[in-house]
Amino acid sequence: MRIGRLAPVLAAGITATLVPALAPAQASAAEPLGRFANQTPAWHRCDPSMPAALQCATIKVPLDYSRPDGKTIKLAISRMKTSVPGKRHGVLLFNPGGPGGEGLDMPDWMKDTLPKKIRESYDLVGFDPRGVGRSSPLTCGLNETEQNFEHAYRAETFSNDVKWARKVADKCRAKNGDTLRYITTRNTARDMDVIRAVLGEKKISYLGYSYGTYLGAVYAQMFPKQTDRFVLDSSVDPARVWRGMIQVWAEGTEPAFTRWTKWTAQHDRTYKLGATPAKVKKTFWNLIARADRTPIVDGDQKITGDDIRAGVRALFFSPQAAAEMVADLKKAADHRAALRGFPATDDQGSPSRFTTRAAQPPADNGAAVFWSVLCGDTAAWPHDPEQYRRDAIRDKAKYPLYGDFASNIMPCAFWDKPVEPVTKVDNNVGLLTVQNQWDSQTPLVSGLGMHHALKGSRMVYVKGGEGHGVYGDDPNSCADRTVNAYLGNGRLPAADVTCKASGRTGPGVSRPIVPAPPFTPGAPRF
C-alpha cells in the first residue's frame, strides 16, 4: 500500500453462484450474467510503443454484480499468445499489486522471465483492475500533498491530519458518487471470472504480487472450482485487511532495524555510524532528533526527523542500502556532503508510472483506487478520530520507527459503510505462496498469515531473502525453480520449501515487475 464497495449480502451470495457458470459454452441469454460471458473481444495492438504481439481489448462488466442489468463499466484486458498447440494448458493471468497497480502490460514484462516451457503452456493475460488505468479510471482530484498518507502523530498537528482524512474522503465521494462503493477486491475477483469466461476457459492460472496475493486468495475463496495453478508472491495477511496491513509495516520494521544495527556495526569502517549495535542505534536516533530541531536541507527540500523515519523505513530490510542512506544523511546534516537523493527509493525501485503507453490515467488514479479498496473492502476502520489518536500514541511508544505513522488517522474513518462484508479466506484450495524473510511491504508475519489461512497451500520461504517480490529475481534460485515446476506440472511440493537467499535480492536489483501503484515517489505501498 505516500506512497497500491459492493452489494447487499444476500445479493452477493446469489451472484457468487451465477458467475462460475459463465463459460460461454454454458451461458444462456436468459442468465442475468450470460451477456457478459458471451462477449467477443475485439483484439488490437495495445499501443504503438508496445510489441505487436501484445493485443488489447475492452470488455464490459457490471458495476454492481447484484444488478447485472444495470450500469456497466469498461475493463481493459490484454493477451500475448505464447502457448504452443499440443502443449497448451490454458491462460496465466497476472496482477502487479497495489491496490491501484496497472497490469495491462504485464504479459510483455513477464514473457522473458518465464522459462520457455511455461510460455509454451500458457497464453499470458493482463488486465487493469476496475477503476485503474484504462478500466474506467477513478480520480478523486487529489493533489500530490493530499495523496501522501504518511503523517507522523504530533499533538499540535493532529487536527490537521483529521481535516486531511476527511477532505480526501469527501473529494472521492464528490467525484465518483455511487461508483466508489463498487471498486473493491470482491468485485475485481468477479471481473477476473468474467475474463475467464470471455476467454473460453474453464479455469484460470494466476500469478499475483503483493496486493495481488489478496486478490488471488479472494478469487480462490469465491471461485474455488475455477482456480487452477495460483502463485501468490509476497502475501497480504487476509486477517489484517486493511488497517492491520498498514500497521504491520511498523511491527515488521523493528526487527529489521535491529538487524540493521548489527550489520552496520560490523561495517563501521565503511559507514562510521558506530562500532556496536547500541552505538549505531544512538547515532540514528540522534540524527532524528537533530533533524527535527534543524531540518537537513536538500535543494529546496527540508528533511525533518519524521521525514527520515518515513523515507528510510523500507530500506532497513536491506541493511547496506539503509547504511548508505543514513550515512549520507549524517554527512548532509554535518554539512560535509550534499545528500544524494531523498526520499529514499525503497527496495521495489519503482518508477512514478508503470507503463510507457501514451494514454495515461489521472495523476491520482492509484491513490483513488487505493482508498476505494482499503475503505470499501472492510468496515473494520474506527470512525472516532480520538481512537486513532490513542492508537498512534500507543504505537509510537511500541514501534518507535513507524508506529505513529501506521496508526494515525486515514480517510477510511470518514468513508461510507461498505455494502458487502469483508471476505474471510479459509479455503483448502491447493496453491503456492512465496515469501522473502525480509520484506518491507508484506513482512514475513503477513506471508505466514496468508499461508495459514489457505489450508491447502504450500509455502516457499526464502530464508535471508530481501525485498518485496520473489519470483523473477533470479531464474536459477530455489524459489524460481519451485514456482516454475508448479506452473509447469500443477503439482505442489509435498511439503513447504525453505530456500537460501540467492544474494541478488534487495535495492538495485532489477525485477521484471513493479508491485506498487504510482503514488508519490519513495512511498510505501503493497
N, C-alpha and C positions, 0 to 999 in steps of 0.2 A: 503495500500500500504504500514535506513540502512536496515535497516530493523531491496501482492501479491502486416490486410493488404490484400488487398482483391481484388475485381473485379470491372470492369467498371460499372457505374451507370445503364446503360441500361441492361447489362447482369445480374446485381444483381436483378433488377426488375423482369426479366424473371425467374430467379432461385427461387425467393420467391413464384412464382405461381406454381412451379413444386413440391417443397418439401412437401407442405401439402398433396399432392396426393400420398404419398409414402406408405400408408398402404399396406401390402403385398397382401391383397385381391383385391386391386385396381390397383396395379402396373403392368405394362406390360413390356416385354423385349424391346419394341420399345421406351419406355420413356427413356430419357437420364440418369435419376437417378434411374430407376427401378432396375437395378442390385444391387444397394446398399440396397434398401428396401428388396430385396429377399434373402439377406444373411442369412445363418443358423449358429448361433453362436455355436462353439464347447466348451461347458461349461466344466470346470475342476476346481479342487481345486486351489484357488488363490496362496497359499503359505503354506508350512508345519507349519509356525508359526501362521497361521490364522485358525479359525474354519472351519471344513469341509463343513459346511452349506453355507459358503461364496464362491460362484462359480464365476470364471472369464472367460472371452472370449475376443478375439481380432476381431474387425471388421475393414473394410476399409471404408474410406470416401474420397471424392475428396479434394485434396489440394486447388484447385480453383474451386468453385462451378459454375463458368461461363464456365468451361471446364471440365465437368464431365467425359469425356473420356480421360482426361489427367492423370497427376501424382496423385497417391493416397498416403495417409498416414495411419498409424495404429492408432486405437482408442481402448484403454483398457477399458472394461466395467465389472461391477460386479453385482451379483444378490444374494439376500438372500430371498428365497421364504418363506414368513411368513403368507401369506393370507390363509384363510380357505374357502373351497368350500361353496357356498351359501352366504358367507359374503364378498367375494372379490369385491372390487371396481375397482382396477387397479394397477398401479405401482406408487411408490413415489420415485422420483429422487432427489438426493442430490448434493449440491456444497458447499464446505467449505470456499470459499473466495479466496483471492489472489490479483491480478491475479498471478497464479503460484502455487496454492494450489492443492495437490493431493487429490482426492476424492474416489479412488478405495476402500478404507477400510471403508468408511462412513456407509454402511449398518450395519457393525459389531459395529461401535462406537454408532450408534443410536438405535440399537434394544432394549436396556434396558432403553432408555429414553422414547421411545414411549409407551404409555399405551397399554394394551392387545387389546382393541377394535380397535385401529389404526393398530397394527401389523396384526390383523386378516383381515383387509380390504385391505392391500397392500402387494405386493412384493416390497422389498426395493432394490433400484438400485443405484449404484455409478458409477463414471467414472473419469478417469484422463483426463481433457480437452486437446485438441490438443496442442502438444508441451510440455506437462507436464508429469512427472513420466514415466509411461510405454507407453504413447501415443506419439511415435516418438519424444522423448525428445530433446529440444533445448539445446544448450550450446553456450556461446559466448567466452569461455575460460577466464572468468574473475576471478581474484584472489579476496581474501576477501576485500582488500582495494578498489579495483575497484567496488565492489558491494555496497559499502557504499555511498549513495547519500546525506547524511546529511552534508552539507558544510555550515558553517556559513559564511556570507558575511564579508570579510575584503578586503580593497583596495589592500593590499600588496599580497594577495593570490588569487585574482580573476582570474588572468591569468592562474594559475594552475588549478582552477576549470573549466575553459573553455577547457583546454587541456584534463582534465579527461573526460568531457562530450563528446568531440569529439572522444577520444580514445575508450570509451565504444561503441559508435555508429559504429565506424569503425570496431571494433573487431566483433561485432554482425553481421554486413553486410558481412565481410570476411568469417566468419564461416558458415553462413547459406544461403547466396545468395538470390535467389528469394523467398525461403521458408518463410523468415522473414515477408514478406508482407501479408501473409495469416494466421498468428497467431493473430486473432482478436476476439472480442466478437461476432460480427455478424456471423462469421464462426463457432464459438463454439455453438451458438444458432442453426445454421443449423445442426451441428453434433447432437445436442440434438434431433432434429426432425428425423434424421436418426435412432437414438437409439429407439425412439418411434415406428417408422415403423418396424424396425427389431424385436422388441418385440411383434409386432402384436397389438398394442394399437391404438385406435382412438384418445385418448387424454392422456396427462400425468399430474400427480400432481407433486409438486415440493416444496422442502424446501431449500432455499439458504441463506447463511450468508454473510454479508459484500459485497465484490465484487460480490458474488453470487446473490445478490439482483439486481444488474445492469444486470447481465446475464439473470436472470429470467424476468426482465422487457423488455429487448430487445427481448427475445423469445416471450413474450406476444404481443409485437408490431408487430413482423414478422409473428407469427402464432396464431392469437387470437382464431381460431376455434379449435386448438389442445390444448389450455390452459385449464386445469381443476382446481384443487384446488391448488393455489400457495400461499406460505407463504414466505415473504421477510423480513428477520430479520437483523436489523441494516443497514439501507439503504444508498447507494450511491445516491447523487443527480444527476440525469441524465443530468441536465442543466450545471453541473460543470465538467463533464469529459473532460480531466483528470487533467490538471494543477490546476483547481479550487478545486479539491478534495484534493490535497496536501496543497494548500493554506488554505483550511478550517480548517486544523489542527491548524494553527496559530490563526485564528479567534475564534475557539471554545475553545482554551486553556485559553484565557484571562479571561472570566467569571469563568472558573473552578479555575483559580489561585486566583481570588478574593474570591471565596467561601472557598478555602483552607486557606487563611489568616485569615478569620473569625473563622473557625473551630479550627485552630491551636492556635489562641489567647485564645480561650475558654479552651484549654488544655495545657496552659503554664506550669502548674506544672509538667506535664509529659515530655514535649519536650523542654521547656526552650528556645523557639525561639522568644518570645515576648508576652507581655500581651495584646496588642491591634493589630488589623489588620495592622495598619501602621508600628508598630514595627516589626511584622513578615515579612512584605514586605521588610523593610530595612535590616533585618538580611539576608534574602535571597539574595538580590542584593549586599550586602557587601561580602557575600560568593562568589558570581560570580566574582566580581572584584578581590578579594583576590586570587582565583584560577587562574585567568588569569595572575596575577603577579607571583605567585608561585604555580605551579600545585600541587595538592594533590597526594601523592604517595600511590598507592595501588598495592603492589607486584612489578611487573615490568612495571606497567602502571602508566602514569602520567595524571591526570584528570584536564583539564582546565575548565574555566567557560563556554566555548562553549560546552564542553562535558556534563557538568551538565545540561545546558539548553535543550540539545537534549535528554539526558538519562532520565531525570526526567519528561519531558513534559507530557507523558501519565499518570503518576501517580497522577498529580494534580486533575484528575477526581475522584480519590478515596482518600479523604483527609488524612486518617490515614496512608495509605501506603506512601504518599508523605512526611508527617511529620516525619515518621520514617527514610526515606532515607535522608532527608535534615538534620535532627539531627545527623545522623551517619556521613554525610559528614562534618558537622561542627566540630564534635569531632575529625575526622581524620585530618582536617585542623589545629586544635589546638594541635595535637599530643597527644590527650587524649585516643584515642582508634583506633584500626585497623578498616578499612572500611569493612563492611560485604557485599561485592559483588557490583560491578558496571561494566558496565551499569546496570541500574535498569531493572528488568523484568517487562514489562508492565502488564496491567490488563488482558491480554489474557493468561499469564503464559505459553507461547508456548515453546515447546522443539525445538531443532535445526532441527528436522525432524519429519514429521507426522507419519511415518509408521515404523513398525518393520520388514517389508519384507526384505529378504536378498538382492534382486536386487534393487539397488539404482540408481537414475538418476545422471547426472553430478552435481558436487557441486554447480555450479552456475545456475542450471536449473531454480530455482524460479526467480532469478534476470533476466535471459534471457527472460523468458515469461513475466515477469512484464513490462519490457521496450517494448517488442514487442506489447503488448496490449495497454499500455498507449500511445505509439507513433503512433501505427498503427490504432487505433480507430478513431482518430480525427486529423485534420490539425491545430487545434487551439493552436499551440505552436509557440511562436515567434522564428524567426531564426536569429535575430540580438542579439549577446551577450550583447550589451550595453542596450538592453531592460531589460534583466534580472538584470543587474547591477542596473539600475534605480529602478526597482520594488523591489529589495532586500533592497536597501537603504530606500525606502518609507515604506516598510512593517516592517522593523526593528524598525522604529520610531512608527508605528501604533500598532504593535503587538510585544512588546519587547522580549517576551519569545522565539518566534519561527518564527517570520515573515521573517527574512532574510534567514533562512534555507528553508522555504517553497517556496520562490520566487526566489531563486538562480538558476543558470543555470542547466539544465538537459540534458541528452543525446538526448531527442526529438528535441532539437534545431538543431541537425545535422542528423536527421533521414530522410529517403526517404519519399516523399509525399505519404500519404495513397491513395489506389486505389479505395476507396469507402467512401462516406460521413458518418459522424457520425449519429447514429440512433437518431431520435427525438422521445422521449417517450411521448405520449399524447393520450393514448387509454382509452376506457371505460370498459376494461375487469375487471370483479369482482375478486379481490384477497385481501389478508390480509397482511398488513405491521406491524412490531413490532419494537418498539424503546425505549431504555432507555433514560432518561433525560440527564444523564452524561456518554457519550460515547466518548472515546478519538479518535477513528479512523473514525467513521461516526457520528459526533456531531448531536445534535438534529436538527439544521437548515438543515442538509443534509437529515435526515429522513423525515422532513416535505416537503422538495423539491420533494422527490420521491412520497410521498403521494399525493401531489397536482398535479403532472404530471399524475398519474394514477387516472383518474377521477372516475373510478368505484370502487376504493379501499376503504377499511376501515382500520383504524389505531388503534393499541393497544399501548397506550402510558404509560410507566411505570414512574410515577412521583417520582422523587428521586432515580430512578434506576441507579446503577453504573455498568460500564463495557461494553465491546464490545461483544454482543451476549446475547440474552434474553432467547429464548426458550431452555428448558432443564436445566436451572439453578435451578429451584425449581418446582417440579411437582405439588405442592399444590398452586402455585401462581395464581393470577388472569390471568396473561398473558398466562401461560401454559394451563390453563383451557379453555381460549378463543380459542387458537390455536387448541387444541385437539377437541373442539366442531366443529370447521370449517372443520378440516380434516376428522372428523367422519361423518358429515351430509351434508357438502358442502354449508351450509347456512352462509352467512356473518352476523355479528352483524347488527342490524337495524341502528346503528349509531356508530361513533368512541367510543372506550372504553378507559377510564383512570383508571389505576391500581395504587395501592400504592406499593412502593418497598417492597420486601419480607424481606429485611435485610440480604440476603445471597449473594448479588452481590459484585463485586469488587475483588481486588487481593486476591489470596489464595483460591478462590472458584473453585472447580473442575468442569469444564464444559465437556459435552460429546464430543464436537468438538473443534478444534483449528482453528479459522478462520484467518489463516495467512500463507503465504508461508515461506519456510525455508531460510530466509535471516540471516544476522548477528544477533546473539542473542541480545535481547533488542531493536531491531529496529522497527520503526513504519511501518505499512502496513495497507492495507484494509482487 
